[in-house]
Every structure is written in C-alpha cells, then in structure tokens.
Amino acid sequence: MNEALINKRNSEAKRSFSSLWPEEYQAYILTAVSGLFLVFSWFGWFKEQLGFDPAWISILISGTPIVKGAIVGLFTRGDIKAGLLVSIALIAAVAIGEYFAAGEVAFIMMIGELLEKRTVAKAKAGIRQLLSVVPPTARVRRDGQEILLPVEKVQVGDLVLVKPGERIPVDGKVISGQSAVNQAAVTGESMPVDKLPGDEVFIGSLNQLGALEIQASKVGADTTLARVVKLVEEAENSKAPVIRTADRWATWLVPVALFTAIMVFVITKDIIRAVTILIVFCPCALVLATPTAIMAGIGNAARKGILVKSGTAMELSGKLDAVVFDKTGTLTRGKPEVTAIKSYSSFSDQDLLLLAAIAEKYSEHPLSQAIIFKAKADNLTVMDPDIFQARPGFGVKATHRGMEILVGNLKLMDQEFVSISGEVEKYVERAEEKGQTAMVVAVDGVLAGVIVAADPVREESAAAVKILRENGINKILMLTGDNQKTAAAIAANTGISDYLAGQLPEQKSEAVKKLQGQGYRVAMVGDGINDAPALALADVGIAMGVAGTDVAVQTAGIALMSEDIGKISYLVKLSRRVLRIINLNILFSLLLNLIAIVLASVGIMGPVMGALVHNAGSVLVVINSGRLIKYDPGLAPGR
C-alpha cells in the first residue's frame, strides 16, 4: 500500500462518512413508503383509486431487490440461500392473491436488513472515527523556519511542532518539550499519558498541555492510523465459520421447506397452508443471528483499543481455554528499570549511579540504558568516558578522569581481580532469586557498590491472570528466554504456576503446538516482534502495544493498541458474551420457526400472521445483537 493509496482511501472514507446520513435517509424513506402502502392495503384504502391492491407498491419497493439478488446468486454462483426461499414464499403468496402477506414478508425483510446495516454501521463507527482525528496540516521546521504543510507532504525525519490543544499529525519521537497527551483515539487508554523527550507519540493523539517538538518516524501509509484502517477492512471482509454454518442452514432449509409445503398441500389440499409454510420457513432470523453479533462485538472491542481483525478471531476468542504469555513486554513492561542502588564504599548512591552511567554511556545494552535513564531522571549530568571497552557477556570497562570503572557481573570482577565479600555475593544472589539483575560496580580495582535492575511486572498482570481463570481459562503458561530463577520469580508475582524458561522463538511455537495437541484452544499473547511464529500458529494470536510495532498487524488475529494486559480479560469476557448472544439468536429463531410451522400446518396461522410472527423474529434478533455494542463486561476481579 503506497502513500497515494492510503491518502485516497482516507479521503474516500471521509467522503463516505459525510454521505452516510443521506443514504440512510433514502433507505428510511423507501421503508416508510413501503410500510405506508401496507397500511393502506390492510385497511382497504385507495384500492379503487389505484385500481390495484396498495400492497403491490410494498412488494415492488421491498421485494424486487430480494428476488433480483436471489436470481443472480442462483444462476451466477449457484447460491441456495435465504434470499431464494424468501423469493419463493413471496412469489407463492402473490400467486394465490395474498398480496398483503407478500408485501409484509418483503417489508419486514427490508426492516431487518436496515437494522442490520445500522447495527454494523454503529459497530464500525468507533474505528472509523479515527479518520476524523488526523489534522489536515502539520507545522514543520525546515532550514530554521516554521512552515505549514499538508500532512501528506511531511517526510520521515522532519521536525514537527505541536502546540497545546492540537492533534499530532505523525507517528514520531519527542525531541524536546514535555506534555500530557491523550492517546484514547489510538490506544483506547482513558487517561492522558505524560510524554518526555525520547517518548513515542502517535498520529491523531491530542496534545493537551505543553508544546512538543517531534521527529517524524512514520508518515502516510506507515502510520498507526493507516494500519488501523487496514485492520478495519480485514474485519469487514472476513467471515467467521459460524456465519458459514448459518449459510448452510439456509441452504438445506430450501429443499426442506419445499418438501414440507408440498406434503401439507397433498394432505390438506389447502394452498393457503402450503404458502404459509413457505413464509414461516424463511430463515431470516437465522442468517442474521451471527453477523450482527460478530460485528457488534468487533465494534465494542474497537472502542476499547482492541482491534479484532476477523469474525473468526472473535468467535475463537469465545472458545479459548488456554492462554500462553510471552513474559517480556506482556506480563512485564519489557524495559529494564533500576530498582535498587547499594553502596559498599565511601561513594554515595548518587555518586555510584553517576559513575556507572558514565561507564555505560556508549553501551547499547538494555541494562546500560536503564542505568543512564535513571541517572538522567535524577538530573545527573552524564559525561562521556575517556576510554570505553565493552566486555560482551560480562559488562563494561571505562576510564574517566583517571578513574578505572568496572560495571558488570561477578565474572567480570573475578577477571579483573576485584575482591568480593560474602555479603555482596549474598546480596547479588537474593536479587537474582527475585528475577532481578545485579550489576557490580568497582572503581580502581576496589568494590564500590551494586546496582540492581529488573524488567518490572505490570501492576495489572496478576489481576488479569486471575480474571482469566475466573472465566474458564484452565491453562495459563508463561514462556521466557530468561533463566529459571527469573522465570520462577515473575511467575510467582503474577500467579502463574506453569512456565518454561530459556525458550527460543521456535521453542515457543512448539509449546503452543503441544497445547493444541492436548485439545486446548490456545491464545498466544506477545509483543509482535520475536513472537511472530507462535502468534501465527495459535488459534488466536494477540499482539500487545501494536501502536508502536508492525509485525503484530501481520501475524496476530487480534491487536491491542495499548499495553494494558487487562484488555485480554475484557476480550475473553466480551467474546464469550458474543457467542452466547449468537447461540441465543439461533435457538430463538429455530424455536420460532418450529412453532410457526406447526401452527401453519394445522391451519391456525395464515400467511399474514405467519409473515408477521416470523419476520418480527428477525427484527428481535438484530436488536438483541445490537445490545453488544454497549455491553461492558467489567474488568475487576470477581466480576
């Protein structure tokens, strides 16, 4: 997808949004006219003036599209579906002079379709509104001057200036300034997020407080919004297996309905009963049962920052009984932080931190970055080392103002002949037992202290795991490339009893495959970067925080726009409610059909009442599915 295409798509989507109401009004007007002439027919009004039954107007307005669609589907694709049976019933009713019944069948079908479209439109509105939050222009600094450019003219690397109250026009990184940014339109987060230099920001987010200078990292088709638009299209064009099952029901209902109608006519010699059988056999409610519920569920999830790429993913999420978590970036934040500083010398904690940060300044290791970040957060000035030497697998060695600084593990200290006391060794061991990493600092060959860093567990992880168990997830497995001690500590903190340590990407896939072999329906939760094989293999792949990544969009069936692990619990509860609504819809439609068939067979129900009762069921099914749009399963444990 190139930039021109995404710009064209965005403009087309905006135009379709602006023209949505006129199209809806047109549909409402046609439906109202059709219903009005049915009323005329019921009371016998205007029949003499028109010279024909007013129901004919309703038949032509509401029935013509149904019959045309059925004929085209039958002869071009061989489709034997709901529209064909409705067309047969409609034509049969006309043939015996039951014009009102024929018009009523078509009219109620029209109402059902209108409600279905309205339900789907509401469901998608939460996603499509993203298109309206992109500012048309961006304030860019080039050659020392500020210029206002159309947003599609912004290039990667441009410095974009965003004032308070303005929306951010690109994906990028904050270069200067600090502010609170509302990312709700993109990530679904309800609270503004503080942004400092180095933090990522996303297109469409609202800058609330201070001015920001942002370096554009993604523009046009590569932005977060462009990927969301693509996800919407995939969701719109997908079809869940349950939907195909409903189609199969409609397929066999056609011959069964014809056979039943013929048998009733042969036995009773009553053509009215036979036609009524055809009318009540129409599987309108059955066909509407699943797609309306699926799309309403997708729309509900989208407003919470959960992008479901297909009806299949929504359906399977409701059947999950196992969830596999990749530790880093899901249960934990995926970014080490300094958690403790302990001096074993005359250096203060701040002096120790500063010396370690200077030594680590040229290192790209995540633990080095954690030390440097902590030093800067404490307003320490981190100078450049005079000499820097990386010691892969051990740490770093640097010289600053004549001091030789070592930062690393106990093996590095042993290599450099630094004496370590038993007290320090025990401190390091206790840190490792908690899943933390201890970095020993030595100055001029003498122990100075220990800095402890860890990838912190998300505050909501334990609660999310508990809610999953309460909702029928019987198997929860944690996978990590870390050592056994770290894995055990993280598992204990999150309430997970099953975990595998030292896992490579291919081993994660094998773990998912093994659970599937045991009969589990498995969801894999990862950050979408090194978990791609497992995400693709799982029944449902769930990628977290994809507002900042690309791989997850391609491999996962479901994408969480933020890093809130609690949204997985929300998804499971929502998808199970979707399945319950689908099953309720199907059960209701089948029972209604069965009762109506019996009543029609014994002559209690005629064509008019049959059309009214059966097609009213379709309307109730759509309304029932529509309740999912505002359904809130809650996220608190025990709910």
C-alpha positions as CSV (number, residue, x, y, z in Angstrom):
1,M,0.0,0.0,0.0
2,N,1.7,3.3,-1.1
3,E,1.2,6.7,0.3
4,A,-1.1,7.9,-2.6
5,L,-3.3,4.9,-2.0
6,I,-3.7,5.5,1.7
7,N,-4.4,9.2,1.2
8,K,-7.0,8.3,-1.4
9,R,-8.5,5.7,1.0
10,N,-8.7,8.2,3.8
11,S,-10.3,10.8,1.6
12,E,-12.8,8.3,0.3
13,A,-13.6,7.1,3.8
14,K,-14.2,10.7,4.9
15,R,-16.5,11.3,1.9
16,S,-18.4,8.1,2.7
17,F,-18.8,9.3,6.2
18,S,-20.2,12.7,5.1
19,S,-22.7,10.9,2.7
20,L,-23.8,8.3,5.3
21,W,-26.8,10.1,6.5
22,P,-28.3,10.9,3.1
23,E,-28.0,7.2,2.1
24,E,-29.7,6.2,5.4
25,Y,-32.4,8.8,4.9
26,Q,-33.1,7.3,1.5
27,A,-33.4,3.8,2.9
28,Y,-35.7,5.1,5.7
29,I,-37.9,6.9,3.2
30,L,-38.3,3.8,1.0
31,T,-39.0,1.7,4.0
32,A,-41.6,4.2,5.3
33,V,-43.3,4.4,1.8
34,S,-43.4,0.6,1.7
35,G,-44.9,0.4,5.2
36,L,-47.4,3.1,4.4
37,F,-48.8,1.3,1.4
38,L,-49.1,-1.9,3.5
39,V,-51.3,0.1,5.9
40,F,-53.4,1.2,3.0
41,S,-53.8,-2.4,1.9
42,W,-54.7,-3.5,5.5
43,F,-57.5,-1.0,5.8
44,G,-58.5,-1.3,2.1
45,W,-57.7,2.3,1.4
46,F,-57.1,3.7,-2.1
47,K,-57.7,0.3,-3.8
48,E,-60.4,1.7,-6.1
49,Q,-58.4,4.9,-6.8
50,L,-55.3,3.0,-7.7
51,G,-57.0,0.1,-9.5
52,F,-54.9,-2.5,-7.6
53,D,-54.0,-3.5,-4.1
54,P,-51.7,-0.9,-2.5
55,A,-49.6,-3.8,-1.2
56,W,-48.2,-4.1,-4.7
57,I,-46.2,-0.9,-4.1
58,S,-44.6,-2.5,-1.0
59,I,-43.9,-5.7,-3.0
60,L,-42.1,-3.7,-5.7
61,I,-40.1,-1.5,-3.3
62,S,-39.1,-4.1,-0.8
63,G,-39.4,-7.4,-2.7
64,T,-37.7,-6.5,-6.0
65,P,-34.1,-6.3,-4.5
66,I,-34.7,-9.6,-2.7
67,V,-35.9,-11.5,-5.8
68,K,-33.2,-10.0,-8.0
69,G,-30.5,-10.9,-5.6
70,A,-31.7,-14.5,-5.3
71,I,-31.9,-15.0,-9.0
72,V,-28.5,-13.5,-9.6
73,G,-27.0,-15.6,-6.8
74,L,-28.6,-18.8,-8.0
75,F,-27.6,-18.5,-11.7
76,T,-24.2,-16.9,-11.3
77,R,-22.8,-18.6,-8.1
78,G,-25.2,-21.4,-7.5
79,D,-26.2,-19.9,-4.2
80,I,-29.2,-21.5,-2.5
81,K,-29.6,-19.3,0.5
82,A,-32.1,-17.3,2.5
83,G,-33.0,-14.9,-0.3
84,L,-34.1,-17.7,-2.6
85,L,-36.6,-19.1,0.0
86,V,-37.9,-15.7,0.7
87,S,-38.4,-15.1,-3.0
88,I,-40.2,-18.4,-3.4
89,A,-42.5,-17.5,-0.5
90,L,-43.1,-14.0,-1.8
91,I,-44.0,-15.3,-5.3
92,A,-46.2,-18.0,-4.0
93,A,-48.1,-15.5,-1.8
94,V,-48.6,-13.3,-4.8
95,A,-49.8,-16.3,-6.9
96,I,-52.6,-17.1,-4.5
97,G,-53.6,-13.4,-4.2
98,E,-52.2,-12.9,-0.7
99,Y,-50.7,-9.5,-1.6
100,F,-50.6,-8.2,1.9
101,A,-48.7,-11.2,3.1
102,A,-46.3,-11.0,0.2
103,G,-45.7,-7.3,0.9
104,E,-45.3,-7.9,4.6
105,V,-42.6,-10.6,4.0
106,A,-40.7,-8.2,1.9
107,F,-41.3,-5.2,4.2
108,I,-40.1,-7.0,7.4
109,M,-37.1,-8.3,5.5
110,M,-36.3,-4.7,4.5
111,I,-36.6,-3.6,8.1
112,G,-34.3,-6.4,9.2
113,E,-31.7,-5.5,6.6
114,L,-31.9,-1.8,7.6
115,L,-31.4,-2.7,11.2
116,E,-28.5,-5.0,10.4
117,K,-26.8,-2.2,8.4
118,R,-27.5,0.2,11.2
119,T,-26.1,-2.2,13.8
120,V,-23.0,-2.8,11.7
121,A,-22.6,0.9,11.0
122,K,-22.7,1.7,14.7
123,A,-20.2,-1.1,15.4
124,K,-17.7,0.3,12.9
125,A,-18.2,3.9,13.9
126,G,-15.8,3.7,16.8
127,I,-13.0,2.7,14.4
128,R,-13.9,5.0,11.5
129,Q,-13.9,8.0,13.8
130,L,-10.2,7.6,13.8
131,L,-10.2,9.2,10.3
132,S,-11.5,12.4,11.6
133,V,-8.8,12.9,14.2
134,V,-6.0,13.4,11.7
135,P,-5.1,17.1,11.3
136,P,-5.0,18.2,7.6
137,T,-1.8,20.2,8.1
138,A,1.4,20.0,10.1
139,R,3.8,22.7,11.4
140,V,7.2,21.6,10.2
141,R,10.6,23.2,11.0
142,R,12.9,23.2,7.9
143,D,16.1,25.1,7.4
144,G,15.4,27.0,10.6
145,Q,12.0,28.2,9.5
146,E,8.5,27.0,10.5
147,I,6.2,26.2,7.6
148,L,2.7,24.8,7.4
149,L,2.5,21.8,5.1
150,P,-0.3,19.4,4.1
151,V,0.1,16.3,6.3
152,E,0.8,14.1,3.3
153,K,3.9,16.3,2.5
154,V,5.6,15.6,5.8
155,Q,8.7,13.3,5.4
156,V,10.4,10.9,7.8
157,G,12.9,12.8,9.8
158,D,11.1,16.2,9.7
159,L,10.8,18.1,12.9
160,V,7.1,18.7,13.6
161,L,5.9,21.3,16.1
162,V,2.7,20.6,18.0
163,K,1.1,23.3,20.3
164,P,-1.2,22.6,23.2
165,G,-4.7,21.7,22.1
166,E,-3.5,20.4,18.7
167,R,-3.6,16.9,17.4
168,I,-0.3,15.2,16.5
169,P,-0.1,14.7,12.7
170,V,2.5,11.9,12.5
171,D,4.0,9.0,14.4
172,G,7.3,10.1,15.9
173,K,9.5,10.6,18.9
174,V,9.6,13.6,21.2
175,I,12.8,15.6,20.7
176,S,12.1,18.4,23.1
177,G,9.3,19.6,25.4
178,Q,7.0,17.7,27.7
179,S,3.2,17.4,27.9
180,A,0.3,15.2,28.7
181,V,-1.0,13.5,25.5
182,N,-4.5,12.0,25.2
183,Q,-4.0,8.8,23.1
184,A,-7.5,7.5,23.6
185,A,-8.4,7.6,19.8
186,V,-5.4,5.3,19.0
187,T,-4.7,3.1,22.0
188,G,-8.0,3.2,23.9
189,E,-6.3,4.5,27.1
190,S,-8.7,6.5,29.2
191,M,-6.1,8.7,30.9
192,P,-3.6,11.2,29.3
193,V,0.0,9.9,29.1
194,D,2.9,12.1,30.1
195,K,5.4,12.5,27.3
196,L,9.1,13.4,27.7
197,P,12.0,13.6,25.3
198,G,12.6,10.2,23.8
199,D,9.0,9.0,24.2
200,E,6.9,7.9,21.2
201,V,3.7,9.6,20.1
202,F,1.1,8.5,17.7
203,I,-0.8,10.2,14.9
204,G,-4.3,11.5,15.9
205,S,-3.3,11.9,19.6
206,L,-4.3,15.2,21.4
207,N,-1.5,17.3,22.9
208,Q,-3.1,18.7,26.0
209,L,-0.5,20.8,27.9
210,G,2.9,21.8,26.7
211,A,4.4,22.4,23.2
212,L,6.2,19.4,21.7
213,E,8.9,19.1,19.0
214,I,8.5,15.7,17.4
215,Q,10.8,14.0,14.9
216,A,8.6,12.1,12.4
217,S,9.3,8.4,12.2
218,K,6.3,7.2,10.2
219,V,4.2,9.1,7.7
220,G,1.5,8.2,5.2
221,A,0.8,4.5,4.8
222,D,3.2,3.6,7.6
223,T,1.4,5.4,10.4
224,T,-0.5,3.8,13.1
225,L,-3.8,5.1,11.7
226,A,-3.1,3.6,8.3
227,R,-2.6,0.2,9.8
228,V,-5.8,0.6,11.8
229,V,-7.7,1.4,8.5
230,K,-6.3,-1.8,7.0
231,L,-7.4,-3.8,10.1
232,V,-10.9,-2.4,9.7
233,E,-11.1,-3.5,6.0
234,E,-9.9,-7.0,7.0
235,A,-12.6,-7.2,9.7
236,E,-15.3,-6.0,7.3
237,N,-14.3,-8.5,4.6
238,S,-13.9,-11.6,6.9
239,K,-16.5,-14.2,7.6
240,A,-16.5,-16.5,10.7
241,P,-17.1,-20.2,10.5
242,V,-20.3,-19.8,12.5
243,I,-21.6,-17.5,9.7
244,R,-20.8,-20.2,7.1
245,T,-22.8,-22.6,9.3
246,A,-25.8,-20.2,9.2
247,D,-25.5,-20.2,5.4
248,R,-25.5,-24.0,5.3
249,W,-28.7,-24.0,7.4
250,A,-30.3,-21.7,4.9
251,T,-29.1,-24.0,2.1
252,W,-30.8,-27.1,3.4
253,L,-33.9,-25.2,4.6
254,V,-34.9,-24.5,0.9
255,P,-35.5,-28.1,-0.1
256,V,-37.0,-29.0,3.3
257,A,-39.4,-26.0,3.1
258,L,-40.5,-27.0,-0.4
259,F,-40.9,-30.7,0.6
260,T,-42.9,-29.7,3.7
261,A,-45.1,-27.3,1.8
262,I,-45.9,-29.9,-0.9
263,M,-46.7,-32.5,1.7
264,V,-49.0,-30.2,3.6
265,F,-50.8,-29.3,0.4
266,V,-51.1,-33.0,-0.6
267,I,-52.6,-33.9,2.7
268,T,-54.8,-30.9,3.3
269,K,-55.5,-29.7,-0.2
270,D,-55.1,-26.2,1.3
271,I,-52.8,-24.0,-0.8
272,I,-53.0,-21.3,1.9
273,R,-51.4,-23.6,4.4
274,A,-48.7,-24.6,2.0
275,V,-47.8,-20.9,1.2
276,T,-47.8,-20.1,4.9
277,I,-45.3,-22.9,5.4
278,L,-43.0,-21.3,2.9
279,I,-43.4,-18.0,4.6
280,V,-42.6,-19.2,8.1
281,F,-39.7,-21.3,6.8
282,C,-37.8,-18.2,5.7
283,P,-34.5,-18.3,7.7
284,C,-34.2,-14.5,8.0
285,A,-33.5,-14.5,11.8
286,L,-31.1,-17.5,11.5
287,V,-29.0,-15.8,8.9
288,L,-28.9,-12.5,10.8
289,A,-28.0,-14.3,14.1
290,T,-24.3,-14.4,13.7
291,P,-23.0,-11.5,11.6
292,T,-24.9,-8.8,13.6
293,A,-23.5,-10.2,16.9
294,I,-19.9,-10.6,15.5
295,M,-19.8,-7.0,14.1
296,A,-21.3,-5.5,17.2
297,G,-18.7,-7.3,19.3
298,I,-15.9,-6.1,17.0
299,G,-17.2,-2.5,17.3
300,N,-17.4,-2.8,21.1
301,A,-13.8,-4.1,21.3
302,A,-12.5,-1.4,18.9
303,R,-13.7,1.4,21.3
304,K,-11.6,-0.2,24.0
305,G,-8.5,-0.2,21.8
306,I,-8.9,-3.9,20.9
307,L,-8.7,-4.4,17.1
308,V,-10.2,-7.8,16.1
309,K,-9.1,-8.5,12.5
310,S,-11.8,-11.1,11.7
311,G,-15.0,-12.7,12.7
312,T,-13.1,-15.9,13.1
313,A,-10.8,-14.3,15.7
314,M,-13.8,-13.0,17.7
315,E,-15.5,-16.4,17.5
316,L,-12.5,-18.4,18.6
317,S,-11.7,-16.0,21.4
318,G,-15.0,-17.0,23.0
319,K,-13.9,-20.7,22.9
320,L,-10.5,-20.3,24.5
321,D,-9.4,-22.5,27.4
322,A,-5.6,-21.8,27.3
323,V,-3.6,-18.6,27.2
324,V,0.2,-18.5,26.6
325,F,2.1,-15.4,27.6
326,D,5.5,-14.4,26.4
327,K,6.9,-12.7,29.5
328,T,8.8,-9.7,28.1
329,G,6.6,-6.9,27.1
330,T,3.3,-8.6,28.1
331,L,3.4,-9.6,31.8
332,T,6.4,-7.3,32.2
333,R,7.0,-3.8,30.8
334,G,9.8,-5.1,28.5
335,K,12.1,-2.3,29.6
336,P,14.5,-2.7,32.5
337,E,14.5,-0.2,35.3
338,V,16.9,0.5,38.2
339,T,15.2,-0.8,41.3
340,A,18.0,-0.5,43.9
341,I,21.4,1.1,44.5
342,K,23.5,-0.1,47.3
343,S,26.9,1.4,48.1
344,Y,29.7,-0.6,49.7
345,S,32.2,2.2,49.8
346,S,32.6,5.9,50.6
347,F,30.7,6.8,47.4
348,S,27.1,7.9,47.9
349,D,24.3,6.2,46.0
350,Q,24.1,9.2,43.6
351,D,27.9,9.1,43.0
352,L,27.8,5.4,42.4
353,L,24.9,5.8,39.9
354,L,26.7,8.6,38.1
355,L,30.0,6.7,37.7
356,A,28.1,3.7,36.4
357,A,26.2,5.8,33.9
358,I,29.4,7.4,32.6
359,A,31.0,4.0,32.2
360,E,27.8,2.6,30.4
361,K,27.2,5.7,28.2
362,Y,28.5,4.2,25.0
363,S,26.8,0.8,25.6
364,E,23.6,-0.2,23.8
365,H,22.7,-3.0,26.2
366,P,19.2,-2.6,27.8
367,L,20.7,-2.7,31.3
368,S,23.1,0.1,30.4
369,Q,20.2,2.2,29.1
370,A,18.4,1.6,32.4
371,I,21.3,3.0,34.4
372,I,21.6,6.0,32.1
373,F,17.9,6.7,32.2
374,K,17.9,6.6,36.0
375,A,20.8,9.0,36.1
376,K,19.1,11.5,33.8
377,A,15.8,11.1,35.7
378,D,17.8,12.1,38.9
379,N,19.1,15.2,37.0
380,L,22.7,13.9,36.9
381,T,24.9,15.1,34.1
382,V,26.3,12.0,32.4
383,M,29.7,12.9,30.8
384,D,31.5,10.9,28.2
385,P,34.1,8.4,29.3
386,D,37.7,9.0,28.2
387,I,38.1,5.3,27.3
388,F,35.3,2.7,26.8
389,Q,35.6,-1.0,26.3
390,A,32.6,-3.4,26.0
391,R,33.1,-6.8,27.5
392,P,30.2,-8.9,25.9
393,G,28.7,-11.3,28.4
394,F,30.4,-9.6,31.3
395,G,29.9,-5.8,31.4
396,V,31.9,-2.7,30.5
397,K,35.3,-1.2,31.4
398,A,35.8,2.5,31.2
399,T,38.2,5.3,32.3
400,H,37.0,8.7,33.4
401,R,39.3,11.5,34.8
402,G,41.9,8.9,35.6
403,M,39.5,6.5,37.4
404,E,39.0,3.0,36.1
405,I,35.4,2.0,36.3
406,L,34.0,-1.6,36.0
407,V,30.3,-2.3,35.7
408,G,29.2,-5.9,35.2
409,N,28.6,-9.3,36.7
410,L,30.6,-11.3,39.3
411,K,32.6,-13.0,36.5
412,L,33.9,-9.6,35.3
413,M,35.0,-8.8,38.8
414,D,36.8,-12.1,39.0
415,Q,38.6,-11.5,35.7
416,E,39.7,-8.1,36.9
417,F,40.8,-9.4,40.3
418,V,38.3,-7.3,42.3
419,S,37.7,-8.8,45.8
420,I,34.1,-9.5,46.6
421,S,32.9,-10.1,50.1
422,G,30.4,-12.8,51.1
423,E,27.9,-10.2,52.0
424,V,27.9,-8.8,48.4
425,E,27.7,-12.3,46.9
426,K,24.6,-13.0,49.0
427,Y,23.0,-9.6,48.0
428,V,23.6,-10.5,44.3
429,E,22.1,-13.9,44.8
430,R,19.0,-12.6,46.6
431,A,18.4,-10.1,43.7
432,E,18.7,-12.9,41.1
433,E,16.2,-15.1,43.1
434,K,13.7,-12.2,42.7
435,G,14.2,-12.2,39.0
436,Q,16.4,-9.1,39.1
437,T,19.9,-8.4,37.6
438,A,22.6,-7.2,39.9
439,M,25.5,-5.1,38.3
440,V,28.5,-4.8,40.5
441,V,30.5,-1.5,40.3
442,A,34.2,-1.3,41.0
443,V,36.5,1.8,40.9
444,D,40.2,1.5,40.6
445,G,40.1,-2.2,41.4
446,V,38.0,-1.8,44.6
447,L,34.3,-2.7,45.1
448,A,32.2,0.4,45.1
449,G,28.6,-1.0,45.2
450,V,25.8,-2.8,43.4
451,I,23.1,-1.5,41.1
452,V,20.0,-3.7,40.7
453,A,17.8,-3.6,37.6
454,A,14.7,-5.5,36.6
455,D,12.1,-5.7,34.0
456,P,9.1,-4.7,36.3
457,V,6.0,-6.8,36.3
458,R,3.0,-4.8,35.1
459,E,0.7,-3.8,38.1
460,E,-2.3,-5.3,36.3
461,S,-0.8,-8.6,35.3
462,A,-1.8,-10.6,38.4
463,A,-5.3,-9.3,38.4
464,A,-5.6,-10.1,34.6
465,V,-4.4,-13.7,35.2
466,K,-6.9,-14.1,38.0
467,I,-9.8,-12.8,35.9
468,L,-8.9,-15.2,33.0
469,R,-9.0,-18.2,35.4
470,E,-12.4,-17.0,36.7
471,N,-13.7,-17.0,33.1
472,G,-12.8,-20.6,32.2
473,I,-9.2,-20.3,31.1
474,N,-7.9,-23.5,32.6
475,K,-4.4,-23.4,31.3
476,I,-2.1,-20.4,31.6
477,L,1.5,-20.8,30.5
478,M,4.4,-18.3,30.7
479,L,7.2,-18.5,28.2
480,T,10.5,-16.6,28.6
481,G,14.1,-16.7,27.3
482,D,15.3,-15.8,30.8
483,N,16.9,-18.2,33.3
484,Q,15.0,-20.4,35.7
485,K,15.3,-18.1,38.7
486,T,14.0,-15.1,36.9
487,A,11.1,-17.1,35.3
488,A,10.1,-18.5,38.7
489,A,10.1,-15.0,40.3
490,I,7.9,-13.5,37.6
491,A,5.6,-16.5,37.6
492,A,5.2,-16.2,41.3
493,N,4.4,-12.4,41.1
494,T,1.8,-12.9,38.5
495,G,0.1,-16.0,39.9
496,I,1.1,-18.3,37.1
497,S,2.1,-21.9,38.1
498,D,3.2,-23.2,34.7
499,Y,6.2,-21.7,33.0
500,L,9.1,-22.6,30.6
501,A,12.4,-20.8,30.9
502,G,15.2,-20.4,28.3
503,Q,12.8,-20.5,25.4
504,L,13.9,-19.6,21.9
505,P,11.3,-18.4,19.3
506,E,11.0,-21.8,17.7
507,Q,10.5,-23.4,21.1
508,K,7.7,-21.0,21.9
509,S,5.9,-22.3,18.7
510,E,6.4,-25.9,19.9
511,A,4.9,-25.1,23.3
512,V,1.8,-23.7,21.5
513,K,1.6,-26.7,19.2
514,K,1.9,-29.1,22.2
515,L,-1.1,-27.5,24.0
516,Q,-3.1,-27.7,20.8
517,G,-2.2,-31.3,20.6
518,Q,-3.7,-31.8,24.0
519,G,-7.0,-30.4,22.8
520,Y,-6.7,-26.8,24.1
521,R,-8.0,-23.8,22.2
522,V,-4.9,-21.6,22.6
523,A,-4.3,-17.8,22.6
524,M,-0.7,-16.6,22.3
525,V,0.0,-13.2,23.8
526,G,3.2,-11.5,22.6
527,D,4.7,-8.2,21.7
528,G,4.6,-9.0,18.0
529,I,8.3,-8.8,17.4
530,N,10.1,-12.1,18.3
531,D,6.8,-14.0,18.9
532,A,5.6,-13.9,15.3
533,P,5.8,-17.7,14.7
534,A,3.8,-18.5,17.9
535,L,1.3,-15.7,17.2
536,A,0.6,-17.1,13.8
537,L,0.4,-20.7,15.0
538,A,-2.0,-20.1,17.9
539,D,-5.8,-20.4,17.5
540,V,-5.9,-16.7,18.4
541,G,-2.7,-14.5,18.2
542,I,-2.9,-11.4,20.4
543,A,-0.3,-8.8,20.0
544,M,0.2,-6.1,22.7
545,G,1.0,-2.5,22.1
546,V,0.9,-2.6,18.3
547,A,0.6,1.1,18.1
548,G,4.4,1.0,18.1
549,T,5.1,-2.2,16.0
550,D,4.5,-3.6,12.6
551,V,4.9,-7.3,12.8
552,A,1.9,-7.8,15.0
553,V,-0.5,-6.4,12.5
554,Q,0.5,-9.1,10.0
555,T,0.7,-12.1,12.3
556,A,-1.9,-11.6,15.1
557,G,-5.6,-12.1,14.7
558,I,-6.2,-9.5,17.5
559,A,-4.2,-6.4,18.2
560,L,-4.2,-4.4,21.5
561,M,-3.4,-0.8,20.7
562,S,-2.1,-0.1,24.2
563,E,0.0,-2.2,26.6
564,D,-2.9,-2.8,29.0
565,I,-2.9,-6.6,29.7
566,G,-6.3,-6.2,31.3
567,K,-7.8,-5.8,27.8
568,I,-7.2,-9.5,27.3
569,S,-9.6,-10.3,30.1
570,Y,-12.1,-7.8,28.6
571,L,-11.8,-9.5,25.2
572,V,-12.4,-13.0,26.6
573,K,-15.5,-11.9,28.5
574,L,-16.8,-9.9,25.6
575,S,-16.3,-12.7,23.0
576,R,-18.0,-15.3,25.3
577,R,-20.9,-12.9,25.6
578,V,-20.9,-12.7,21.7
579,L,-21.1,-16.5,21.4
580,R,-23.9,-16.6,24.0
581,I,-25.9,-14.0,22.0
582,I,-25.3,-15.9,18.8
583,N,-26.5,-19.2,20.3
584,L,-29.5,-17.4,21.8
585,N,-30.3,-15.9,18.5
586,I,-30.1,-19.2,16.7
587,L,-32.1,-21.0,19.3
588,F,-34.8,-18.3,19.3
589,S,-35.1,-18.3,15.5
590,L,-35.3,-22.1,15.3
591,L,-37.9,-22.4,18.0
592,L,-40.0,-19.6,16.4
593,N,-39.8,-21.4,13.1
594,L,-40.8,-24.7,14.6
595,I,-43.8,-23.2,16.4
596,A,-44.9,-21.3,13.3
597,I,-44.6,-24.4,11.1
598,V,-46.8,-26.4,13.5
599,L,-49.4,-23.7,13.7
600,A,-49.4,-23.2,9.9
601,S,-49.7,-26.9,9.2
602,V,-52.9,-27.2,11.3
603,G,-54.4,-24.1,9.8
604,I,-54.2,-21.9,12.9
605,M,-51.8,-19.4,11.3
606,G,-52.4,-17.9,7.9
607,P,-49.9,-16.2,5.6
608,V,-50.3,-12.7,7.0
609,M,-49.8,-13.8,10.6
610,G,-47.0,-16.1,9.6
611,A,-45.2,-13.3,7.9
612,L,-45.7,-11.0,10.8
613,V,-44.6,-13.5,13.5
614,H,-41.6,-14.9,11.7
615,N,-40.1,-11.8,10.3
616,A,-40.7,-9.9,13.6
617,G,-38.3,-12.6,15.0
618,S,-35.6,-11.3,12.6
619,V,-36.0,-7.8,14.0
620,L,-35.7,-9.1,17.5
621,V,-32.5,-10.9,16.7
622,V,-30.9,-7.8,15.3
623,I,-32.0,-5.8,18.3
624,N,-30.6,-8.5,20.6
625,S,-27.2,-8.4,18.8
626,G,-27.2,-4.6,19.0
627,R,-27.1,-4.8,22.8
628,L,-23.5,-6.0,22.4
629,I,-22.3,-2.6,21.2
630,K,-22.7,-1.0,24.7
631,Y,-22.1,-4.2,26.6
632,D,-19.5,-3.7,29.4
633,P,-18.2,-7.0,30.9
634,G,-16.2,-5.2,33.6
635,L,-12.6,-5.8,34.4
636,A,-12.5,-6.1,38.2
637,P,-11.6,-9.5,39.6
638,G,-14.6,-11.5,40.6
639,R,-17.0,-9.8,38.2
